[in-house]
């Protein structure tokens, strides 16, 4: 639909802003740290927005919102990839031995690495072709990993900042509310399914 194009451009605005700041010496005294935090923030924001699509379309009665969920999820992976690339390239210069030590010894790196790794299969299987290959039920089960990825991202952020935890807690609250909504809906569906009368066989006595 036509509205997808402006939404796509809007999702690229953080990247344009980052490029503009880079061209105008606006990355601060530590550009690598700025880029790392900037891309990490936007990864979490797109994850939260993606998770909010289903509740919003149901609560607001806007079913067409579902058409943006895949795009927003892929942008979460895009900014997550930039975040990860900044770390392994600009920060570690592809020193995989050092990266491995970080993953093992530094908990916030471990959590962030887990969150990104879980996003990879979600991005790969986001196409309609993969939905057909996996089947609806298996595809939905796989894509519930997005909640685990979001939680890992929040933990990664919380352990990283250590002192000023206002933003990590804000993300934690958002993810918690969305996860709670998902659980409540699932429990209601299970409860309603259990209350349905068993189908009667015509002609049976």
N, C-alpha and C positions, 0 to 999 in steps of 0.2 A: 504494500500500500504506500501511498505518497508520503505519509507521515513518517515512515521508517527512515527516509533519507535525512530529514532534519534531526531526528533522534540520533542517527549514526554520527552526524557531524557534531552534535552536542556532546556525545560520548568521547569524541576526540579532543574536546576543548582542554582538558587537563594536559594532554600532550603538547598542544599548541602553546599553552601557558608556560609549560616547562621549557620549551624551546625558546620562547620569547625571553624568559628570564635568563637563560643561558647566554643568549646573544647580547643581553644588556647588563651582564655582570651582576645578576640578581640571585645568584645561588649561595651567597653568603661566604663566610670564611672557609667553610669545608664543603665544597660542591658535591663530593661523593656522598657525604652524609645527608645533605639536603635532598639529592635525587633519590637516595635509598628510602628516606622517610616519606617523601612526596609520593613515590610510586606505591609504597606499602599502604599509605593512607587510602589512596584511590582503589587499590585492590579490595580492601575491606569495605569501602563504601559501595563499590559495585556488587560485592557479594551480598551485602545487606539489602540493597535495592532489588537484586535478583530474587532473593528469598521472600521479599515483601510483595512480589507481583501477585502470587496466588491469593494470599489473604486480602489484598486490596481489591482485586477484581471481584471477589465474592462479597466483601463487605460493602463496597461502593456500587455494586451492580454494573461493573464495567468489564464484561467478558473479553472485549477486544484487547485488553492489556496483555493477555497471554502471548500475543504475537511478538512482544518485545523481550520476553524472558530469555530466549536463546541468545539474542544479540547482547543483552546485558551480561549474561553469564560469560559469553566469550570475551567481552571487554574486561571482565574481572580477571579472566585468565591472561589477557593481553597485558594488563598493568602488573599482574603478578609475575609474568615473564620478564617484564622490564625491571621489576624489583629484584628478581633472582639474577638476571643478567648483570645488573649493576654490582651485585655482591661478588659473583664469580669472576667478572671481568675487571671492573674498575677498582674493586677493593682487593681481590685476591689474585688478579692477573692469571687466572686459570691454573693456579697452584692447587691441584686436586688433592695432593697430600695434606696441605694445610686446611683445605675445605673439609676433608674427612675428619681431621682432628677437631675442627670447630663443631661439626655435626655431633660428634661423640661427647665432647667435653663441655659444650656450652648449651644449656637447656633451651634458651630462646632460639638459637639457631636450629636445634633439633625440631622444635615445634614449627618453626617457619618452613623448614625443609619438608616436614610431613604435610603441612597444609598445601604447599605448592605441588608436591608429588601427587596428592589426591585429586588436584584439579586437572591433571594431565588426561586421565581416562575420561573425565567428564567433557573436556573440550573435544577429544577425539570422537566420542560417541554422540556428539550433539546433533548430527545430521539425521535427516529422515531415513536415509539408507541404514544407518546403525540402529535406529528405532525398529525398523522392520526385521533386521538380522537378530536382534536380541529379543524381540517381542516386547510388548508394552509393559508387562509385569516386571520382567528382568531389567528392562531399561530404567523403570522408575526406581527399582531397588538400588541399582547402581548409582543413580543420580541423587539418592539420599545422602551420599558421601559429601555432598556440598555442605551439609550441616557440620560434619566432622571437620572439613576443611576450614569453615568459618570459625569454629571453636578453636582450632589449632592456630589460626591467624590471630585471634584475640589473645590467646595465651602468649604467643610469640611477641605481640606488641606490649602486653603487660609486663612480661619479664624483661623486655628490652629497656623500657623507660625507667623502671625501678622507683622513681620518686613521684613525678607528676603523672598520676594514673587516671586523670579525669577522662581523657579520650578513650583509653582502653576500656574503662568501665562503661562508658557510653556505648561503645560497640558491643560490649558484653551484654548490656541490658537489651539492646536491640535484637541481638541474636537469640538471647534467652526468651524474649517475648515471642519471637517468630517460631522458635522451636516449641514453646509451650502451646502456641496456637495449633501447630501441626499435631502435637500429641492429643490435644483435646478433640480435634476433628476426627482423628483416627479412633479414639475411644468411643466417640458418639456413633461413628459408622459401625463399629463392632457391636455396640449396644443395640442399635437399630436392627442390625442383621440378626441378632439373637432373638429379638422380639417378634420377628416375622413368623407367621404361622407356617407350618410345614405344608407343602403343596399336597392336595388330595388327588389320589389316582381315580380317574373317572371309572365308575363301574365296580370299584372295590367295595367290600362289605366288611 
